[in-house]
Amino acid sequence: MNKKTATWVTAAVLASVAAPILAKTQQDQPAHTTATTASVPGPVAGYAISEEYARLVARQTYFWAWPMVNVYGRLLAMKQMPQPGLNGGVVPVAPPNHLSMLRDYIEPQERFVACPNQDVVYGSSILDLNQTPVVVQVPDFGKRFWVYQAVDLRTDGFASLGKMYGTRPGFYLLAGPDWHGQVPKGIRQVFRSPTGVGSFIPRVFMDDTPEDREAVQSVISKVGLYPLAEYDGKVKETDWSKLPSFGKSGDSSVGASAEEIKWVDPNRFWDMLPAVLDETPPQRGEEALYAQARALIAAAQKDPAIKAAIIDEATKTETNLVTPLFNFNTFGKQLPANWNTISNGAAFGTDYYTRTAVAKSNIFVNKPNETKYFYADADASGQRLDGNAHYTVTFAKDNLPPVKGFWSLTLYNSHHFFSPNAQKRYSLGTKNKDLKFNADGSLTLYVQSTSPGDDKVSNWLPAPANEAFSLYVRAYWPQQAALDGSWTPPPVKREP
């Protein structure tokens, strides 16, 4: 981490520590000494600011607003979709407040969201709850694991729908902060988003077998999301196999670039930010941040030199501060054997550093009680994971990831996507029914670019040759041991 980054992070940490102390101090003061937020003056409209000060505010604003602009950019893109479909035949896309579902695992060519998994059948919808609430259909999943993720513009979760919640089949409503309509008969529960814009992502577990690929189709046909006006109390079924394809396989979301779509452009950031701020009411304590950001935008609109300076500063911040956060080892809590993790996914609050780091490296993570994530960029000795080396990951007997749902170990290339391989295998875990355990009950997985041998091929996780890569453990519906740190992933051992 460079000096400028360290200074900014230190300031953010100090602020987070000071906030509760200041709040307590204010509570202890007599009532007549406590100023309300509305009475605290902010920047004065029309006052001049220096370029250096503009750059200071721009750097901070660009960083904390980056995830919000990211999600808002997805809304703008989905507004261009004529109907639910598959972009390039691969990526589920739909107009806002409508759903598109896959019927199998995501293909390696997708570039819509970094770090997809190969354990679930995905769906996707961008929410614009300013236009209308949406109805969510939950079919009877039986014993199958499932979770519906609904996040606001900040990527914080606002709904609890899934196997771990004991959610019953039926209809649910997602509403925005300003909706005050009547809840129709038959709606089991209403979940209210603090922002009008958000994202909805169903995840339905599927074994990697032909039998389960067939079995899952009948249940995912009843997964649904649609505007409230379309609700009639009857379950709507969709044959997702009939979704149209948009574009070609070389489009930006399906492999034209090795990297994720660039959802945040420093050159457009300041033009998009006013709408983003309007869509995202400040959290308690953020009023001053918002006032500074709006004053900066106003100054830039009046002074071309200030506008040029903050665009330049945004570009520098993207390069020097945001881009390095793509590496998993730059954020979260360090664990034994060079793994690390986070414990506040989709519940970031004012942890701007972790929110932006996660949005940059693997956006749309679930809440911790839904999924616990563990990341590794390096092996047990601290060396960067390298596709030209051979590695083993051995789970001791009775020490697989402790879950009530499922677990997996996924491999991502240097861009946090799948690298195509002949096995079409990008993860190993619960879904794989042919894993071979050792005589002592342990389980060894082989991570390398070449086959470890016919007797070990079922336990082989292919790595891309001549390329750095990362490993990623998912524990869906984690047990307490995964949440409290008493269980951590085993070392990634580099073999001779």
C-alpha positions as CSV (number, residue, x, y, z in Angstrom):
1,M,0.0,0.0,0.0
2,N,1.5,3.4,-1.0
3,K,1.8,6.3,1.4
4,K,-1.2,8.2,0.0
5,T,-3.4,5.1,0.3
6,A,-2.2,4.4,3.9
7,T,-2.9,8.0,4.9
8,W,-6.5,7.9,3.5
9,V,-7.2,4.5,5.1
10,T,-5.8,5.7,8.4
11,A,-8.1,8.7,8.3
12,A,-11.1,6.4,7.5
13,V,-10.2,4.1,10.4
14,L,-9.8,7.0,12.8
15,A,-13.1,8.4,11.7
16,S,-14.9,5.1,12.3
17,V,-13.3,4.8,15.8
18,A,-14.2,8.4,16.6
19,A,-17.8,8.3,15.4
20,P,-19.3,6.3,18.3
21,I,-17.2,8.3,20.8
22,L,-18.4,11.6,19.4
23,A,-22.0,10.3,19.3
24,K,-21.8,9.3,23.0
25,T,-20.3,12.7,23.8
26,Q,-23.2,14.4,22.1
27,Q,-25.7,12.3,23.9
28,D,-24.1,13.4,27.2
29,Q,-24.4,17.1,26.4
30,P,-27.3,19.2,27.6
31,A,-30.1,19.4,25.0
32,H,-29.4,23.1,24.2
33,T,-25.8,22.4,23.1
34,T,-26.7,19.7,20.6
35,A,-26.9,20.9,17.0
36,T,-29.1,19.1,14.6
37,T,-27.7,18.0,11.2
38,A,-30.0,20.5,9.5
39,S,-28.6,23.4,11.5
40,V,-25.0,22.7,10.7
41,P,-23.9,24.9,7.8
42,G,-22.1,23.3,4.9
43,P,-20.1,24.7,2.0
44,V,-21.5,28.0,0.8
45,A,-22.8,28.0,-2.7
46,G,-20.8,30.2,-5.1
47,Y,-17.6,30.4,-2.9
48,A,-14.3,29.7,-4.6
49,I,-12.3,26.6,-3.9
50,S,-8.7,25.9,-4.8
51,E,-7.7,23.2,-7.2
52,E,-5.8,21.3,-4.6
53,Y,-8.8,21.3,-2.3
54,A,-11.0,20.1,-5.2
55,R,-8.6,17.3,-5.8
56,L,-8.7,16.3,-2.1
57,V,-12.4,16.1,-2.0
58,A,-12.5,14.4,-5.4
59,R,-10.2,11.6,-4.3
60,Q,-12.2,10.8,-1.3
61,T,-15.6,11.1,-3.1
62,Y,-14.5,8.9,-6.0
63,F,-13.4,6.2,-3.6
64,W,-16.6,6.0,-1.4
65,A,-19.0,6.5,-4.3
66,W,-17.3,4.0,-6.6
67,P,-19.5,1.0,-5.7
68,M,-22.7,3.1,-6.1
69,V,-21.7,4.4,-9.5
70,N,-20.8,0.8,-10.5
71,V,-24.3,-0.5,-9.7
72,Y,-25.9,2.6,-11.3
73,G,-24.0,1.9,-14.5
74,R,-25.6,-1.5,-14.6
75,L,-29.0,0.1,-14.4
76,L,-28.3,2.3,-17.3
77,A,-27.1,-0.7,-19.3
78,M,-30.2,-2.8,-18.5
79,K,-32.4,0.0,-19.6
80,Q,-31.2,-0.7,-23.1
81,M,-32.4,-4.3,-23.0
82,P,-35.6,-4.9,-25.0
83,Q,-36.7,-8.0,-23.0
84,P,-35.2,-10.7,-20.8
85,G,-32.5,-12.7,-22.6
86,L,-28.9,-13.8,-22.7
87,N,-26.3,-11.4,-23.9
88,G,-24.0,-13.3,-26.3
89,G,-26.0,-16.4,-25.4
90,V,-24.2,-16.4,-22.0
91,V,-25.1,-13.6,-19.6
92,P,-28.6,-13.3,-18.1
93,V,-29.8,-9.7,-18.8
94,A,-33.2,-8.1,-18.6
95,P,-34.9,-4.6,-18.5
96,P,-35.1,-3.2,-14.9
97,N,-37.6,-5.0,-12.7
98,H,-37.6,-8.1,-14.8
99,L,-35.7,-11.4,-14.4
100,S,-33.5,-13.5,-16.6
101,M,-32.4,-17.0,-15.5
102,L,-29.7,-19.4,-16.7
103,R,-30.5,-23.2,-16.9
104,D,-26.9,-24.4,-16.1
105,Y,-23.7,-23.1,-14.7
106,I,-22.4,-19.8,-16.0
107,E,-20.0,-20.1,-19.0
108,P,-16.4,-18.9,-18.7
109,Q,-16.8,-16.3,-21.3
110,E,-19.0,-14.0,-19.1
111,R,-17.5,-10.7,-18.1
112,F,-20.6,-9.1,-16.4
113,V,-19.6,-9.9,-12.8
114,A,-16.1,-11.0,-11.6
115,C,-15.8,-14.2,-9.5
116,P,-18.8,-16.1,-10.6
117,N,-19.3,-19.5,-9.0
118,Q,-19.8,-22.9,-10.7
119,D,-22.1,-24.3,-8.1
120,V,-25.5,-22.6,-8.7
121,V,-27.9,-21.7,-11.5
122,Y,-27.8,-17.9,-11.5
123,G,-30.5,-15.4,-12.3
124,S,-30.1,-11.6,-12.6
125,S,-32.3,-8.5,-12.3
126,I,-31.5,-4.8,-11.9
127,L,-34.0,-3.2,-9.7
128,D,-35.5,0.3,-10.2
129,L,-38.0,0.4,-7.3
130,N,-38.6,4.1,-8.0
131,Q,-40.8,2.9,-10.8
132,T,-42.7,0.1,-9.1
133,P,-42.3,-2.5,-6.3
134,V,-41.6,-5.9,-7.7
135,V,-43.1,-9.3,-6.8
136,V,-40.7,-12.2,-6.1
137,Q,-41.9,-15.8,-6.5
138,V,-40.4,-18.5,-4.3
139,P,-41.2,-22.0,-5.4
140,D,-41.0,-25.1,-3.3
141,F,-37.3,-26.0,-3.5
142,G,-37.7,-29.1,-1.3
143,K,-34.3,-30.0,0.1
144,R,-32.4,-28.1,-2.5
145,F,-30.2,-25.2,-1.3
146,W,-31.2,-21.7,-2.6
147,V,-30.8,-18.1,-1.7
148,Y,-32.2,-14.9,-3.3
149,Q,-29.9,-11.9,-2.9
150,A,-31.4,-8.4,-3.0
151,V,-29.0,-5.5,-2.5
152,D,-29.3,-1.7,-2.6
153,L,-27.3,0.7,-4.6
154,R,-24.5,0.5,-2.0
155,T,-24.4,-3.4,-2.4
156,D,-25.8,-3.8,1.1
157,G,-28.4,-6.6,1.5
158,F,-32.0,-5.6,2.4
159,A,-33.9,-8.9,2.1
160,S,-33.8,-12.3,3.8
161,L,-34.9,-14.9,1.4
162,G,-33.4,-18.4,1.3
163,K,-33.0,-21.8,2.8
164,M,-31.2,-20.5,5.9
165,Y,-34.2,-18.3,6.7
166,G,-36.8,-21.0,6.4
167,T,-38.5,-19.0,3.7
168,R,-41.8,-20.5,2.7
169,P,-43.0,-20.9,-0.9
170,G,-45.1,-18.0,-2.1
171,F,-45.0,-14.3,-3.1
172,Y,-42.8,-11.6,-1.6
173,L,-42.6,-7.9,-2.3
174,L,-39.5,-5.7,-2.8
175,A,-40.3,-2.0,-2.4
176,G,-38.4,1.3,-2.5
177,P,-38.1,3.8,0.3
178,D,-40.9,6.0,-0.9
179,W,-43.5,3.5,-1.8
180,H,-46.6,3.7,0.4
181,G,-49.1,1.7,-1.6
182,Q,-51.4,-1.1,-0.4
183,V,-49.8,-4.5,-0.1
184,P,-51.9,-7.0,-2.1
185,K,-53.5,-10.1,-0.6
186,G,-51.3,-13.1,-0.9
187,I,-48.0,-11.3,-0.3
188,R,-46.2,-13.0,2.6
189,Q,-43.7,-10.3,3.4
190,V,-42.4,-6.9,2.3
191,F,-38.7,-6.1,2.1
192,R,-38.0,-2.4,1.8
193,S,-34.8,-1.2,0.1
194,P,-33.2,2.1,1.4
195,T,-32.5,3.0,-2.2
196,G,-34.6,2.9,-5.3
197,V,-31.9,1.2,-7.4
198,G,-30.4,-2.2,-6.5
199,S,-29.8,-5.7,-7.8
200,F,-31.5,-9.1,-7.4
201,I,-29.6,-12.4,-7.9
202,P,-31.2,-15.8,-7.3
203,R,-28.7,-18.6,-6.7
204,V,-30.1,-22.2,-6.9
205,F,-27.6,-25.0,-6.1
206,M,-27.2,-27.8,-8.6
207,D,-25.1,-31.0,-8.5
208,D,-22.7,-31.4,-11.4
209,T,-24.6,-34.4,-12.7
210,P,-26.9,-34.9,-15.8
211,E,-29.7,-36.1,-13.4
212,D,-29.7,-32.9,-11.4
213,R,-29.4,-30.7,-14.4
214,E,-32.7,-32.1,-15.5
215,A,-34.3,-32.1,-12.1
216,V,-33.5,-28.4,-11.4
217,Q,-35.4,-27.2,-14.5
218,S,-38.9,-27.7,-13.1
219,V,-38.1,-25.6,-10.0
220,I,-36.2,-22.7,-11.7
221,S,-39.1,-22.3,-14.1
222,K,-41.1,-21.0,-11.1
223,V,-38.5,-18.6,-10.0
224,G,-39.8,-15.2,-10.9
225,L,-39.6,-11.4,-10.4
226,Y,-41.9,-8.9,-12.1
227,P,-43.6,-5.5,-11.5
228,L,-46.4,-5.3,-9.0
229,A,-49.0,-4.5,-11.7
230,E,-48.4,-8.0,-13.2
231,Y,-49.3,-9.8,-9.9
232,D,-52.5,-11.8,-9.9
233,G,-51.8,-14.2,-7.1
234,K,-51.0,-17.1,-9.5
235,V,-47.6,-18.6,-9.9
236,K,-46.1,-17.7,-13.2
237,E,-43.9,-20.2,-15.0
238,T,-41.2,-19.3,-17.5
239,D,-39.4,-21.6,-19.9
240,W,-36.0,-20.1,-19.6
241,S,-34.8,-22.3,-22.6
242,K,-36.7,-19.9,-24.9
243,L,-34.8,-16.8,-23.9
244,P,-33.5,-14.9,-26.9
245,S,-29.8,-14.1,-27.4
246,F,-28.6,-10.6,-27.8
247,G,-25.3,-9.5,-29.4
248,K,-22.5,-11.8,-30.2
249,S,-19.9,-13.9,-28.2
250,G,-17.4,-11.1,-28.7
251,D,-19.5,-8.5,-26.9
252,S,-18.0,-6.8,-23.9
253,S,-19.9,-8.9,-21.4
254,V,-19.0,-12.2,-23.0
255,G,-15.3,-12.3,-23.6
256,A,-14.2,-9.4,-25.8
257,S,-11.9,-8.4,-23.0
258,A,-10.2,-10.6,-20.4
259,E,-11.4,-8.2,-17.7
260,E,-14.8,-7.3,-16.2
261,I,-16.8,-4.7,-18.0
262,K,-15.6,-1.3,-16.9
263,W,-18.7,-0.1,-15.1
264,V,-16.9,3.0,-13.6
265,D,-15.3,5.4,-16.0
266,P,-13.4,8.3,-14.4
267,N,-14.2,10.4,-17.4
268,R,-18.0,10.0,-16.8
269,F,-18.0,9.6,-13.1
270,W,-18.8,13.2,-12.2
271,D,-21.6,13.4,-14.8
272,M,-23.2,10.3,-13.3
273,L,-22.7,11.2,-9.6
274,P,-25.5,13.7,-9.1
275,A,-28.1,11.1,-10.1
276,V,-26.4,8.5,-7.9
277,L,-26.5,10.8,-4.9
278,D,-30.1,11.5,-5.6
279,E,-30.9,7.8,-5.7
280,T,-28.9,7.0,-2.5
281,P,-30.0,8.9,0.6
282,P,-27.0,9.5,3.0
283,Q,-26.6,7.1,5.9
284,R,-26.6,8.6,9.3
285,G,-23.4,10.7,9.6
286,E,-22.8,10.9,5.9
287,E,-24.6,14.3,5.4
288,A,-21.3,16.2,5.4
289,L,-19.8,13.8,2.8
290,Y,-22.8,14.4,0.5
291,A,-22.6,18.2,1.0
292,Q,-18.9,18.3,0.1
293,A,-19.6,16.1,-3.0
294,R,-22.4,18.3,-4.2
295,A,-20.4,21.5,-3.6
296,L,-17.6,20.0,-5.6
297,I,-19.9,19.1,-8.5
298,A,-21.3,22.6,-8.5
299,A,-17.9,24.2,-8.5
300,A,-16.9,21.9,-11.4
301,Q,-20.0,22.9,-13.4
302,K,-19.0,26.6,-13.1
303,D,-15.2,26.2,-13.6
304,P,-13.8,24.1,-16.4
305,A,-10.4,24.1,-14.7
306,I,-11.9,22.5,-11.6
307,K,-13.8,20.0,-13.8
308,A,-10.6,19.0,-15.6
309,A,-8.7,18.7,-12.2
310,I,-11.3,16.4,-10.6
311,I,-11.5,14.2,-13.7
312,D,-7.7,13.9,-13.6
313,E,-7.8,13.1,-9.9
314,A,-10.5,10.5,-10.5
315,T,-8.2,8.8,-13.1
316,K,-5.3,8.9,-10.6
317,T,-7.5,7.5,-7.8
318,E,-8.7,4.7,-10.1
319,T,-5.1,3.7,-10.9
320,N,-3.4,4.2,-7.6
321,L,-6.1,3.4,-5.0
322,V,-9.0,1.4,-6.5
323,T,-7.2,-0.9,-9.0
324,P,-4.8,-2.4,-6.4
325,L,-7.8,-3.5,-4.4
326,F,-8.5,-6.1,-7.1
327,N,-6.0,-8.2,-5.2
328,F,-7.6,-10.2,-2.4
329,N,-4.6,-9.7,-0.1
330,T,-5.2,-6.0,0.1
331,F,-8.3,-6.1,2.3
332,G,-10.1,-8.1,4.9
333,K,-8.7,-10.1,7.8
334,Q,-5.5,-12.1,7.4
335,L,-5.8,-15.8,8.3
336,P,-3.3,-18.6,8.7
337,A,-1.6,-19.9,5.6
338,N,-2.1,-16.7,3.6
339,W,-5.9,-16.9,3.4
340,N,-8.0,-13.9,4.2
341,T,-11.7,-13.2,4.7
342,I,-14.3,-10.6,5.4
343,S,-17.1,-10.6,7.9
344,N,-19.3,-7.7,6.8
345,G,-20.2,-8.6,3.2
346,A,-23.4,-6.9,2.0
347,A,-23.5,-5.1,5.4
348,F,-20.6,-2.6,4.9
349,G,-22.2,0.5,6.5
350,T,-19.5,3.1,6.5
351,D,-16.6,0.7,5.9
352,Y,-15.9,2.4,2.6
353,Y,-12.5,0.7,2.1
354,T,-13.9,-2.8,2.3
355,R,-17.0,-2.0,0.3
356,T,-15.0,-0.6,-2.6
357,A,-12.4,-3.3,-2.4
358,V,-15.1,-6.0,-2.6
359,A,-16.9,-4.1,-5.4
360,K,-13.7,-4.0,-7.4
361,S,-12.6,-7.6,-6.8
362,N,-15.8,-9.6,-6.5
363,I,-19.0,-7.5,-6.3
364,F,-22.3,-8.8,-5.0
365,V,-21.1,-11.0,-2.2
366,N,-23.8,-12.4,0.1
367,K,-24.4,-11.6,3.7
368,P,-22.1,-13.5,6.1
369,N,-24.9,-15.8,7.4
370,E,-25.6,-16.7,3.8
371,T,-22.1,-17.2,2.6
372,K,-18.7,-17.1,4.1
373,Y,-15.8,-16.3,1.7
374,F,-12.1,-17.1,2.0
375,Y,-9.6,-15.8,-0.5
376,A,-6.0,-16.7,-1.4
377,D,-3.6,-15.1,-3.9
378,A,-0.5,-16.8,-2.4
379,D,0.4,-20.3,-1.3
380,A,1.3,-21.3,2.3
381,S,4.9,-20.0,1.9
382,G,3.7,-16.6,0.7
383,Q,4.6,-17.1,-3.0
384,R,2.1,-15.9,-5.6
385,L,-0.1,-18.8,-6.9
386,D,1.4,-19.7,-10.3
387,G,-0.2,-21.8,-13.1
388,N,3.2,-23.4,-13.8
389,A,3.5,-24.9,-10.3
390,H,1.7,-27.8,-8.7
391,Y,-0.3,-27.4,-5.5
392,T,-2.3,-29.6,-3.1
393,V,-5.1,-28.5,-0.8
394,T,-5.8,-31.2,1.8
395,F,-8.8,-31.1,4.1
396,A,-8.3,-33.3,7.2
397,K,-10.8,-36.0,8.1
398,D,-14.1,-34.5,9.2
399,N,-12.7,-31.0,8.5
400,L,-14.4,-29.9,5.3
401,P,-15.8,-26.4,5.3
402,P,-18.5,-26.5,8.0
403,V,-21.8,-25.7,6.2
404,K,-25.4,-26.5,6.2
405,G,-25.7,-25.6,2.5
406,F,-22.7,-26.4,0.3
407,W,-19.0,-25.6,-0.1
408,S,-16.6,-25.2,-3.0
409,L,-13.0,-24.3,-3.9
410,T,-13.0,-22.2,-7.1
411,L,-10.0,-21.2,-9.2
412,Y,-9.9,-17.8,-10.9
413,N,-7.4,-16.5,-13.4
414,S,-5.6,-13.2,-13.0
415,H,-8.7,-11.3,-14.1
416,H,-11.0,-13.2,-11.6
417,F,-12.8,-15.2,-14.2
418,F,-12.7,-18.8,-15.3
419,S,-10.0,-20.0,-17.7
420,P,-11.5,-22.5,-20.2
421,N,-10.2,-26.0,-19.8
422,A,-10.9,-29.4,-21.4
423,Q,-12.7,-30.6,-18.2
424,K,-14.9,-27.5,-18.1
425,R,-14.2,-27.6,-14.4
426,Y,-13.6,-24.4,-12.5
427,S,-14.4,-25.5,-9.0
428,L,-14.6,-28.6,-6.8
429,G,-16.9,-29.2,-3.8
430,T,-20.3,-30.5,-2.7
431,K,-21.6,-30.6,-6.2
432,N,-18.9,-33.2,-7.3
433,K,-20.1,-36.7,-6.5
434,D,-17.0,-38.5,-7.6
435,L,-14.4,-36.9,-5.3
436,K,-12.0,-39.5,-3.9
437,F,-11.1,-39.4,-0.3
438,N,-7.8,-40.7,1.1
439,A,-7.5,-43.8,3.2
440,D,-7.3,-41.8,6.4
441,G,-10.5,-39.9,5.5
442,S,-8.9,-36.7,4.4
443,L,-9.6,-35.1,1.0
444,T,-6.7,-33.8,-1.3
445,L,-7.5,-31.6,-4.2
446,Y,-4.8,-31.1,-6.9
447,V,-4.4,-27.6,-8.4
448,Q,-2.2,-27.5,-11.5
449,S,-2.3,-27.0,-15.2
450,T,-1.5,-30.6,-16.2
451,S,-3.3,-33.8,-15.1
452,P,-2.2,-35.3,-11.8
453,G,-2.8,-38.7,-13.2
454,D,-5.8,-40.9,-14.1
455,D,-6.3,-42.0,-10.5
456,K,-6.5,-38.4,-9.3
457,V,-8.3,-36.7,-12.1
458,S,-11.7,-36.5,-10.2
459,N,-9.9,-34.3,-7.6
460,W,-8.1,-32.1,-10.1
461,L,-8.8,-28.4,-10.3
462,P,-7.2,-27.2,-13.6
463,A,-5.1,-24.1,-13.4
464,P,-4.2,-21.8,-16.3
465,A,-0.6,-22.4,-17.5
466,N,1.8,-19.4,-17.5
467,E,-0.6,-17.3,-15.5
468,A,-1.1,-16.2,-11.9
469,F,-4.3,-17.3,-10.3
470,S,-6.4,-17.1,-7.1
471,L,-8.3,-19.6,-5.0
472,Y,-11.6,-18.9,-3.4
473,V,-13.5,-21.0,-0.8
474,R,-17.3,-20.5,-0.5
475,A,-19.2,-21.8,2.5
476,Y,-22.9,-21.4,1.8
477,W,-25.1,-21.3,4.9
478,P,-21.9,-21.5,7.1
479,Q,-21.9,-23.0,10.5
480,Q,-20.6,-21.1,13.5
481,A,-17.0,-22.5,13.2
482,A,-16.7,-20.8,9.8
483,L,-18.1,-17.6,11.1
484,D,-16.1,-17.2,14.3
485,G,-12.8,-18.1,12.8
486,S,-12.3,-21.5,14.6
487,W,-12.3,-23.1,11.1
488,T,-10.1,-21.7,8.3
489,P,-9.1,-23.3,5.0
490,P,-6.1,-25.6,4.9
491,P,-2.7,-24.5,3.5
492,V,-2.2,-24.4,-0.3
493,K,1.0,-26.4,-0.5
494,R,3.4,-26.0,-3.4
495,E,4.6,-29.4,-4.4
496,P,8.1,-30.1,-5.7
